[in-house]
Amino acid sequence: MNTSITEFTDLLSFCNASGQPRPVITWRRKDEEMMFPPGEFLSLPSVSRDDAGLYECIAKNSAAGNKSVEFRINVLCRFKY
C-alpha cells in the first residue's frame, strides 16, 4: 500500500486491528529501524522529504502472535525557485 502526501501537511494513519485479547499496536519505520509510541494512530506533523519511506503497523497478542501491514509514504515536494 502506498500513501502520497504533500510536503508540510500533517499525516494521520490508522491501524485497524481487533482480537481477544485486544492486540497491542506498534509502528515502525522499516528503512531506518525507528520505533514510534504504541497506539492505533501514527501521527507525523508537517511531513518533510525525510519522512518518506517504508513504515509498518504491527498488531500483537498472545493468541495470534504478530500480524503486520507495510506501507510506503511518498512525500510530494514543492519546487523552490
Contacts in CASP RR format, 6 or more apart in sequence:
PFRMAT RR
TARGET T0000
AUTHOR 0000-0000-0000
METHOD contacts of the structure
MODEL  1
MNTSITEFTDLLSFCNASGQPRPVITWRRKDEEMMFPPGEFLSLPSVSRD
DAGLYECIAKNSAAGNKSVEFRINVLCRFKY
1 69 0 8 1.000
1 70 0 8 1.000
1 71 0 8 1.000
1 72 0 8 1.000
2 71 0 8 1.000
2 72 0 8 1.000
2 73 0 8 1.000
2 74 0 8 1.000
3 11 0 8 1.000
3 13 0 8 1.000
3 71 0 8 1.000
3 72 0 8 1.000
3 73 0 8 1.000
3 74 0 8 1.000
4 73 0 8 1.000
4 74 0 8 1.000
4 75 0 8 1.000
4 76 0 8 1.000
5 11 0 8 1.000
5 47 0 8 1.000
5 73 0 8 1.000
5 74 0 8 1.000
5 75 0 8 1.000
5 76 0 8 1.000
6 75 0 8 1.000
6 76 0 8 1.000
6 78 0 8 1.000
7 47 0 8 1.000
7 48 0 8 1.000
7 49 0 8 1.000
7 75 0 8 1.000
7 76 0 8 1.000
7 77 0 8 1.000
7 78 0 8 1.000
8 46 0 8 1.000
8 47 0 8 1.000
8 48 0 8 1.000
8 78 0 8 1.000
9 46 0 8 1.000
9 47 0 8 1.000
10 43 0 8 1.000
10 44 0 8 1.000
10 45 0 8 1.000
10 46 0 8 1.000
10 47 0 8 1.000
11 42 0 8 1.000
11 43 0 8 1.000
11 44 0 8 1.000
11 45 0 8 1.000
11 47 0 8 1.000
11 51 0 8 1.000
11 73 0 8 1.000
12 41 0 8 1.000
12 42 0 8 1.000
12 43 0 8 1.000
12 44 0 8 1.000
13 41 0 8 1.000
13 42 0 8 1.000
13 55 0 8 1.000
13 57 0 8 1.000
13 71 0 8 1.000
14 40 0 8 1.000
14 41 0 8 1.000
15 25 0 8 1.000
15 27 0 8 1.000
15 39 0 8 1.000
15 40 0 8 1.000
15 41 0 8 1.000
15 42 0 8 1.000
15 57 0 8 1.000
15 59 0 8 1.000
15 69 0 8 1.000
16 40 0 8 1.000
17 23 0 8 1.000
17 25 0 8 1.000
17 40 0 8 1.000
17 57 0 8 1.000
17 59 0 8 1.000
17 67 0 8 1.000
19 61 0 8 1.000
19 63 0 8 1.000
19 64 0 8 1.000
20 61 0 8 1.000
20 63 0 8 1.000
21 61 0 8 1.000
21 62 0 8 1.000
21 63 0 8 1.000
22 61 0 8 1.000
23 59 0 8 1.000
23 60 0 8 1.000
23 61 0 8 1.000
23 64 0 8 1.000
23 67 0 8 1.000
24 38 0 8 1.000
24 39 0 8 1.000
24 59 0 8 1.000
24 60 0 8 1.000
24 61 0 8 1.000
25 38 0 8 1.000
25 39 0 8 1.000
25 40 0 8 1.000
25 57 0 8 1.000
25 58 0 8 1.000
25 59 0 8 1.000
25 60 0 8 1.000
26 35 0 8 1.000
26 36 0 8 1.000
26 38 0 8 1.000
26 39 0 8 1.000
26 57 0 8 1.000
26 58 0 8 1.000
26 60 0 8 1.000
27 35 0 8 1.000
27 36 0 8 1.000
27 37 0 8 1.000
27 38 0 8 1.000
27 39 0 8 1.000
27 42 0 8 1.000
27 55 0 8 1.000
27 56 0 8 1.000
27 57 0 8 1.000
27 58 0 8 1.000
28 34 0 8 1.000
28 35 0 8 1.000
28 36 0 8 1.000
28 55 0 8 1.000
28 56 0 8 1.000
28 58 0 8 1.000
29 36 0 8 1.000
29 53 0 8 1.000
29 54 0 8 1.000
29 55 0 8 1.000
29 56 0 8 1.000
30 53 0 8 1.000
30 54 0 8 1.000
30 55 0 8 1.000
30 56 0 8 1.000
30 70 0 8 1.000
31 53 0 8 1.000
31 54 0 8 1.000
36 42 0 8 1.000
42 55 0 8 1.000
42 57 0 8 1.000
44 51 0 8 1.000
44 73 0 8 1.000
47 73 0 8 1.000
47 75 0 8 1.000
48 75 0 8 1.000
49 75 0 8 1.000
49 77 0 8 1.000
51 73 0 8 1.000
51 75 0 8 1.000
52 73 0 8 1.000
52 74 0 8 1.000
52 75 0 8 1.000
53 72 0 8 1.000
53 73 0 8 1.000
53 74 0 8 1.000
54 70 0 8 1.000
54 71 0 8 1.000
54 72 0 8 1.000
55 70 0 8 1.000
55 71 0 8 1.000
55 72 0 8 1.000
55 73 0 8 1.000
56 68 0 8 1.000
56 69 0 8 1.000
56 70 0 8 1.000
56 71 0 8 1.000
57 68 0 8 1.000
57 69 0 8 1.000
57 71 0 8 1.000
58 66 0 8 1.000
58 67 0 8 1.000
58 68 0 8 1.000
59 66 0 8 1.000
59 67 0 8 1.000
59 68 0 8 1.000
60 66 0 8 1.000
60 67 0 8 1.000
END
